[in-house]
Structure formats: C-alpha cells, structure tokens
Amino acid sequence: MLASCFILVGLSYYLLNLFSAMVAAPRTPVEEREGRGELLLPVDGELIWMEASMDGRYLAAVVRGGEPTGELLVLDLEEGCREVWRRKVRGDRAHWAGHGMFLVFEDGGDILALNLEHQPPEVVEVAAGPGYDEDPLPSPDGRRVLYKSTAGKGGGEEFMVARLDESEEPLALGPGEEPAAWDPTSTCLVCVVPTDGSVAGEGAKTMFQEADVRSGAWVDRYVCAEEARYLWWPETGAFLYVAPYTRGGETRAVWFEVRPSGEEKKRFSTDGLEAGFSSRLFSPERGGTRLAYPGLKGLEILDIRRGVIVRYPQAAAPGVPLAWREDADEILWWEAGGIYRLSLD
C-alpha cells in the first residue's frame, strides 16, 4: 500500500468514529486583530469568483452583470490592475495551476486553460468533447486537473483527471461528488460520495473515497462521521474536513482530522460560521497551512500550525469571494462596489 494513501477501514474504525462523535468539540483560541483593509479596485456587477496567481501578480475574476453568462477577467496587479485578458464564459470558477502561468476554467461544459506564457495569451483545450465537463481543480504541482464529466464509460457523471501537457489520455476514476481535495504531493485525491447507509452502518449518509492518480483507481472508501461541507489537505498524511456540529443546543463549525488509519479526531472549531455554510466560503493558502473564510464576526483565518483562529472583525463581511496573495501576505475580498485587500503582516 502506498505510504501516502489510506488503508482500508473496517468496522473497528467505524466504531471509533462513532465514539469520537460523542466527544465535545474543542474550543479553538481566537486572536482578534485590527484592520479594515483598503479598496484595491472598483468593480461593476457581481463578483462571483476570484483567485490570485502564486506570485501575487495576476488576479483572475469572474464578474456577472445582468446576463446569464459572466466575464472572466485577468488583471495585472503590479501594473495598476491593468486588464490582460477578458472573455465571456458560461462557468463560475477559475484556478491557477501551481506556480505556473496557466489559468484553468470552465466554459459551457468544456475545460480550458489560458496560457499567459504565450504572447498574446493563448487558450488551449484541457477537456473538450461531446460530454459535459465542469468544476476543474488543478493539482498543487499544476500538472493535472481533476474535473467532473459525463463522457466517462459509466454513462453518468464521474471524476476525470487530465494532464495539462496532454501527454496522456484523461484518466476516468468513476463516480464522485464535491467537495474534493488534492493531497500536497499531487498523487492522491479525496472526495465525498453519498450512500444509503447500508455499506458501513445504520444511518451513514456520506462516505469518503480516495484515489491514487498513479494507479488510476479508488483505493479506499469509508464512513464520514459528519456532513462534510469542505475538504482541505494542507499537509501530507491526515486531511481535514469541516462540518456543522450541534450538541447540547449549540451549533459550531468543526474541523475533523482524518488520519491515514481512517480514524477521525475533532481538531478545531468556530462559532463564526452559520449552520448553512457552503464550500464556496473557504479559501486555502496554497502551499501553506492557513484557511480563510468570511465569518459572522468578520474575516477569520484558521492557522493549523499555531492552533488558533485569527479574526479581523472590521474586514470581509460579507466578503465573498476571497483570494490569497501568498507572496504579498495579503487577503483580497469583494464587497458590493469593489475588491478590497488586507495586509496580514
């Protein structure tokens, strides 16, 4: 069994997870800091997604006005937010691939990539064919892209993995659902699948399954103790998921750590997220161990290395979406009228 992948979990770990659910959620310390940030760029229309390149120079943003389609913009932040590229798209997300200058996005059922290394910028196909492809998620090293497709052999929607350099045919992994996450080595991924409860115990509603892209197959499947709203795999070994957790009349958002054995442990919690939160709130620091999200009490950043939540009460409310500029140590967020930035140093 590959060291970075999980061993098959049986009934014993299901019982461990059941016992773990009875343990009270931890109270994660909160550090409140001053900082309102400043307006970076006025924006007309509704900003529904944005993400900065790893070097912090370029910002990709999807803006929707009064039309069903949106516009995908690429701005050069180091040159006064100069517009580099613009295109109407039927998709609502775009991701930078690793440290490179490839921007992966969906447009009307096709997965495409904008190559900024080419002048003028060039659009290339990643997955474009008779099937409907959506929700692209590049691996941390920028070499592969996970996406959902109806073009697989199973006839329904399933996960596929394609290489950006087109050196191999897309790999069909089989049925899966969001949320999904890559491991830091870009060799494994994990997602959530529904179940009727008959596979692993009475009342089980969701399960995790993990795949190794080198072998091209799912290698593990086991019960998820709570309803996973978002998956995050910041370090090798264990990954985290966040779920609403209600005990004794109190609802908190709790991050569960899933260890290589399959055992779950409650690690962090916050009262700054409402019960109906979704995966679109969360913005992970790529290559790092911090996770940002707009909370009920302001911008919150979970720092798993320090074991604290850093909260900025004056920033990012409501503030969706968010974007990291890792090199500049800044967080960007959108409010009606513009994009704001906050220095974290």
N, C-alpha and C positions, 0 to 999 in steps of 0.2 A: 504494500500500500504506500502510495506516495506520501512523503512526510508532511507536505503542505495541505493534504486533503484529509477529510474526516473518515474515521472508521464507522462501519455500520452500527447504528444504535438500536438496541432491542428493548425489551420490556423493562429491564432494570433501569435504564436511563429515563424511560417514560415515567416510572415511579419516582425517580429523583426529581424530575421536573415538576411533578405533581406536588411533592413535598416542598420544593423550592417556592412554589406559588403561595404557600402558606406563610412564608417569611415576610416580615414587614419591609416595605420599600425603604432604601437608605435615604437620608436627608443630605443632599449634596450642598456643601457650603457655597454661598453666593457672595461675590465681591462686586459691590456697586461702584461704578466709576462715572465721573463727569464726562460730558462730550456730546454735543449735538450734531457735529459734522458741518459740512458746507455744501452748497449747491455746486455740482460739477458741470451739469449740462441740462438746460431746459428741454423738455420733451413734450410734443403734442401727441395726443392719443394715449392709449393704454399700453403700458409696457408689460408684457406677459412673460418674458424670459430674458435673462442676460447672463453672460459669463465672460470673464477676462482671460486672456492668454496667460500662460505660466510666467512669462517675463513681465506681465503687467502692462504691456504696451497697447495691445488691441482689446477692444471690447466688442463682443457680438451681442446684439439685442434684437428681440422680436417685438415689433410695435404693431398694435392693431387699432385702426381707426374705426370708421363706420362700415367697413366692408368685411365679409366673411374671411377673406384672406388677410394675412398680415404681411409686414415687410421685415425682412432680415437685413439688418444694418451691421457693418463693420466699421468701427471708428478707431482712429489713431489717437490715443490719449496723450501721447508725448508731443503731438503736433496740434495742440489746441482742439482736440476732438474732431479732427479732420475726417470727413467721410471717405472711406477707402473703397467701399463696395456696397451695393444695395440690390435687393431682389425681392419681388413678391413671392411668397411661399404659402403653401397650404400645409402648415406644420407649426408647432408652437415651442420647439426646443432646438438648441444648437449647442454642441460641445466641442471644445478644443481637444485635439488628440495629443496627449502627452505634452512634451516640451516643444513640439514642432509647430509649424505654421499651417496645419490642416484643420479646418473647421468642419465638423460633421453635422449634417442637418437632414431633416425630412421635408420632402416637398411632394404632396399629393400621392403618397404611397411608394415613393422612391427614396432610397438613402443615398445622399450625395455628399461630396466633400469639396470645400473651397480651398484651393492651394494658393496661399499667399506668397509662397516662394517663387511662383511664376509671375512674371510681369507682362501684361496685366494679369490680375488674379484669374485663375482658371478653375472651372467647376468640372469635377470628374465623378463618374458613377462608382458607387460602392456596392449597391444592390438596387438594380432597376430592371424590372421584368414584368411578367403577367401577374404575379402575386402582389399583394398589398403589404408593404414594409413600413414599419413605424418604430418609434421610441429608440433611436440609436443611442448607444452608450459605449464610448471608446474605452479600451483598457488603459491602465495607468501608463504603460510604456508607449502608448499611441500606435501600436502595430495592428490591433484588432478592433473590431466593432461588434458589439452584441446588439441584436435588434429582433423584433417580433415580425413574423412573416406568415402569410397564408400560402406560400409557394412550396412548403415542405411536402414530403411524401405522405404524411399522415392525413392530408386533406383539410385539417383545421389550422388554427393559429399555433405556431410554435416558435421557440427561440432558435436563432441562427447566429453564427459567428463568421464574419468575413475579415480578410486581411486587407489593410489599406493599400498595400503594394500589389494586390491582385495576383500574388504568387501561387495561391491555392484557390480551389473552388470553395464557396461558402460551406461551412460545416453546420449540418442540421442536428440540433441537440434534442428536439422533441418539445412537448407541451410545457409551458411555464408561464408565470404571471409576475407582474411587478408587485412589490418592489424587488429590485435585483441589484447586485453589487459585485464588483471585481475584487479579487484579493490584490495586495500590493505588488505581488510578483507577476501579475497578469497571466497566470497559468490556470487559475480556478475562478469560478463564479458561483454565486448562490442566489436563489430566488425563492419565492413563495408559491405554493400550489394549493388549491382547495381540496378538501376531502370530506366525505360524508360521515367521518368518524369511525368507519368500520376497519380502517387499516391499522390504527395504533391505539385504539382505546375509546371508550364511550365518551362522547361529547367533543372529540377533537374536531376542530373546524378548519385549521390550516396546518400545513407542513412546510418544512424547509426541504429543498433539494439542492445538491451541489454537483457541479460538473467540472471535469478537468479537460481543458480545451486541447491538451496534447493527445489524449486518448479519444477525445470526441464522444464522450458518453457521460451520463449521470452516474456518479459513484456513491452517492449517499442520499438517504431520504429519511426524515424523522420528524417527530411532532414538534410543533411550535406551541409553547405554553400559553402565550397571549396573542392578540391580534397584531401582527407586525405591520406597522404603518410605513416604516422606512428602515432600510438595511445600510449598514456602514461597516467597511472593512479597512480600518486605518493602519493596522499592523499585522504582520504575519502571525498565524495561529488563530486565536479567537476573533470572531467578528461580533458586532453589536446590532441589535435592533431596538427600536423604540415603539412602545405601545401605551395606550391609555390603561391605567391600572386603578381600579376602585376597590377600596377596602374600608370598612367602617364608615361608609358615607362620604369618604374623601377620595377625589379623583386627582391623580397626578400622572404626568408622563414619565415613564420609567424606561431606562435603557437596560436591556438584558444582554449580558455577555454569553455567547455560545462558544463553549470550549471545543477543542478538537475531539474530545470524547463524546460530545453531544450534550453534556450537562449544561444547564443554564444557571446563571447567577445574576441577581439584581446588582447593578453597579452604580447607577446614577439616577437622579430624579429631579423634576422641577414642577412647581405649581404655576409656572408661567405659560403653559400651553393649555388651551381649552380641549375638552374631550373630543371634539370633532376635527382635530388637526389632520393634515394630509402630508404626503411625501413632498409636495411642491414647496413646503416651507423651508426645507433644510438645504444648506449649502456647505459641503465639506471642504476643508482646506486640503487641496490635492498635494499628496506627498507629506502631509502633516497630521497632527492629532487634535485638531480643533474643528468644531462643527458649529456653524452659526445658524440662527433662526430668529424670526421676529416673534416675540412673545407678547403676552398680555400686559407685561410690565416693562416693555422695552426690548431692545436688541439683546439677545443672550448668546453667549459663546461658551459651549461646553469644551473644557480643556481636560482631556482624559489623562494626560501626563501629570498634571498638577492636581487632578481630582477636584476641580472647582468649576463653577459657572460664573463667568464674568458678565455682568449686566450693565447696560447703558440705558437708564430709564428715559433719557431725553431723545433717544435715537430709534429709528426704524419701527415706528408704529403708525400704520400697519406695515409698511415697508416690504411688500412682496413684489418682485423677487429680490434676492440678494446675490452678490457676487464677490468673491475674494480677489484681491490683487496681492498675491503672496510676496512678491519681491518688494513691493512698497509697504507691506504690512498694513493694508487698508481693507475696509469693507465698504462696498457700494450697495445702496438700496434705492428703490423707487418709491416716490410718493407722487400723488397727482401733481403734475406740473414739471417734474424733473427727476434727475438722478443725483443723489447725494453721496458724499464719501466721508468716511470717518477714519482718522489715523489711530492705530491701535498701539503705537509705541509710547 
